[in-house]
Amino acid sequence: MNPDLKGSDELFFHPAVVNYYRMVIEKWVSNKKTALLLGCSMHKPYSTSFMHKKVIGLLKKHGLENEVQQYIIGEPMVVVPRELENLYPASNYDFDPKNLCELGKRVFIERLRAFFNKAVNMHERFVVFAPNHHKQIILSASANLFEPVLVSYNIYKLPKLLSVLKGETC
């Protein structure tokens, strides 16, 4: 853990965080049909958290890795494609969502909306499987851009998530 990447709203303006966000906005592309929007976790990289392990395993088991683009949504990184989760600073920060203040929330939503403006040209549909805090940020940022499919963030809802990702239900 890099000690200068622990804190609250000021991390949205940390040079490493801003550079990472710009790189994602300017260079990231995906041709996968579905965007799966996941909340971040206190564990870094995110894939080491319990729920992320379950989602990754679900996608692998059912051969959906090439159809579903995983994005981790969280503060201060805003959006992290699964493929880039090990890059600095995405795997080296500590931000407790309880420390998010009005300025940070506004920046978070504005930056996420800018990403979504790009993402609507990459993906046909968006599925949200995130805790309520991140779900509300996602809904604010996506307003009038797309209508995501919402799946309750619960381990027992993984079968529902799978059927939604397979296109069996909405």
C-alpha positions in Angstrom: 0.0 0.0 0.0 1.4 3.4 -1.0 0.9 5.7 2.0 0.1 8.7 -0.2 -2.9 6.8 -1.6 -4.9 6.5 1.7 -7.6 9.1 2.4 -10.8 10.6 1.1 -12.0 13.1 -1.5 -8.5 14.5 -2.1 -7.5 11.2 -3.7 -9.7 12.0 -6.7 -7.1 14.7 -7.5 -4.0 12.7 -6.8 -1.8 12.8 -9.9 -1.6 9.0 -10.2 -5.4 8.6 -9.9 -6.0 11.4 -12.5 -3.5 9.9 -14.9 -5.0 6.4 -14.6 -8.5 7.8 -15.2 -7.3 9.7 -18.3 -5.7 6.5 -19.6 -8.9 4.6 -19.2 -11.0 7.4 -20.9 -8.5 7.9 -23.7 -7.2 4.5 -24.5 -9.5 1.8 -23.1 -11.6 -0.1 -25.6 -13.7 -3.3 -25.3 -15.8 -5.1 -27.8 -17.7 -7.3 -25.4 -21.4 -7.1 -25.7 -22.2 -6.7 -22.0 -20.7 -4.4 -19.4 -20.9 -5.8 -15.9 -20.6 -2.9 -13.3 -19.3 -4.2 -10.0 -18.6 -2.3 -6.8 -15.1 -2.0 -5.6 -13.8 -3.8 -2.5 -11.5 -3.1 0.4 -9.2 -5.9 -1.0 -6.7 -5.0 -3.7 -6.6 -6.3 -6.3 -10.3 -6.5 -6.3 -10.2 -10.1 -7.6 -9.0 -11.3 -4.2 -12.3 -10.3 -2.5 -14.9 -12.9 -1.8 -17.7 -11.6 -4.1 -15.3 -10.8 -7.0 -13.9 -14.3 -6.8 -17.4 -15.6 -7.1 -18.3 -13.5 -10.1 -15.0 -14.3 -11.9 -15.6 -18.0 -11.2 -19.2 -17.8 -12.5 -18.1 -16.1 -15.7 -15.3 -18.6 -16.3 -17.4 -21.7 -15.5 -20.1 -20.6 -18.0 -17.7 -19.4 -20.7 -18.8 -15.7 -20.5 -15.4 -14.1 -20.2 -15.3 -13.1 -23.8 -18.8 -11.7 -23.8 -18.9 -9.8 -20.4 -16.6 -6.8 -19.7 -16.1 -6.4 -16.0 -15.8 -2.9 -14.7 -15.1 -2.1 -11.0 -16.8 1.1 -10.0 -15.4 2.9 -6.9 -13.8 5.9 -5.4 -11.4 7.4 -6.2 -10.5 5.3 -9.3 -14.0 5.8 -10.7 -13.8 2.9 -13.2 -11.3 0.0 -13.4 -11.6 -2.6 -16.2 -10.8 -6.0 -14.7 -7.9 -6.4 -17.1 -6.2 -3.3 -15.5 -6.9 -4.0 -11.9 -3.3 -4.8 -11.1 -1.9 -1.6 -12.4 -0.8 1.2 -10.1 -2.7 3.0 -8.6 -5.8 0.7 -8.9 -4.3 -2.0 -6.7 -2.6 0.4 -4.3 -5.1 2.7 -2.6 -7.3 2.8 0.5 -10.5 4.8 0.4 -13.4 4.1 2.8 -16.6 4.9 1.0 -17.9 6.3 4.3 -15.3 9.2 3.8 -16.9 10.3 0.5 -18.0 13.9 0.8 -20.1 16.1 -1.5 -17.1 17.2 -3.6 -15.9 13.6 -4.1 -19.4 12.4 -4.9 -19.8 15.1 -7.6 -16.4 14.4 -9.1 -17.1 10.6 -9.0 -20.5 11.0 -10.8 -19.1 13.5 -13.4 -16.1 11.2 -14.2 -18.2 8.1 -14.3 -20.7 9.8 -16.6 -17.9 10.8 -19.0 -16.8 7.2 -19.1 -20.4 6.0 -19.7 -20.6 8.4 -22.6 -17.7 6.5 -24.1 -19.0 3.0 -23.0 -22.4 3.3 -24.6 -20.5 3.0 -27.9 -18.7 -0.2 -26.8 -21.5 -2.2 -25.1 -25.0 -3.2 -26.0 -26.2 -3.5 -22.4 -25.2 -2.7 -18.9 -25.7 -4.9 -15.8 -25.2 -3.6 -12.3 -24.2 -6.0 -9.5 -23.0 -3.7 -6.8 -23.7 -2.7 -3.2 -26.3 0.0 -2.8 -23.8 2.9 -2.4 -22.1 2.2 -5.7 -25.4 1.3 -7.4 -26.8 4.8 -6.6 -23.6 6.4 -8.0 -24.0 4.3 -11.2 -27.7 5.2 -11.6 -26.9 8.9 -11.1 -24.1 8.8 -13.7 -26.0 6.7 -16.2 -29.2 8.8 -16.1 -30.6 9.4 -19.7 -27.6 7.5 -21.2 -28.7 3.9 -20.7 -31.0 1.9 -18.5 -29.0 -0.8 -16.7 -30.3 -4.1 -15.6 -30.1 -4.3 -11.8 -29.4 -7.5 -10.0 -29.5 -7.4 -6.2 -26.0 -7.5 -4.7 -26.2 -10.8 -2.7 -24.4 -14.1 -2.9 -27.7 -15.8 -3.3 -28.5 -13.7 -6.4 -25.6 -15.2 -8.4 -27.9 -17.5 -10.3 -30.1 -14.5 -11.3 -26.9 -12.6 -12.4 -25.9 -15.6 -14.5 -29.3 -15.7 -16.2 -29.2 -12.0 -16.9 -25.7 -12.2 -18.3 -26.7 -15.1 -20.5 -29.6 -12.9 -21.8 -32.2 -15.3 -20.4 -34.0 -12.7 -18.3 -34.0 -9.0 -17.8 
